[in-house]
Amino acid sequence: MAKHPHNLIDDTIHQRTRLAIMAALAGAESLDFKELKAQLGLTDGNLSTHMSALERAGFVRIDKSFQGRKPLTTVAQTPKGRKALANYVKLLEGILTKAK
């Protein structure tokens, strides 16, 4: 079963909101929570839930700090996350190439 490329798709990244988060982070060293939320048009709860799933998978690192007196949450892709996204893109390209 695993020899079929579609069976190798990483379900953590394949979910559309998590894919959007990973794609947004791919072009940045890190993004703050508010930036990412606005860029993707998500609610606080929705973004938080998906970021937690990506963090559990080891694909993102979430840092909490303060900027002055205000809390600041930043998120960045980990090396594991960058590799997982690159593998995901390569796998999809292979699947879609066969569809032509």
Phi, psi and omega in degrees: 000319184292344182287346176277123186307323182295338177284349181264357181296130179285112183295333179296315180280327187295336177299132193301321180289319179293325175297319178296320178296312180297321179294319179296319181286337181298330182263012184218152174293317174197162176226147175275159186307313182296319178300310182297318179300314180292317182299323184259353179067040182254162173275164178305311183296318180296312180297316181300316180299314182289324177296323178296319178297318179292325178292318179300326179282350181083015184271338178225158174243129179250124179244133178245131180210192177234142172245101191070237178258000184261137177294144179228122177248125177241153180226141180219150174287143173272166173305321177298320179293319178298318179294318180297319179293317178298317178296320179298312180298316180298317179297314178297319178301317179297318179293316183288330177298323180290341182279349183285000000 
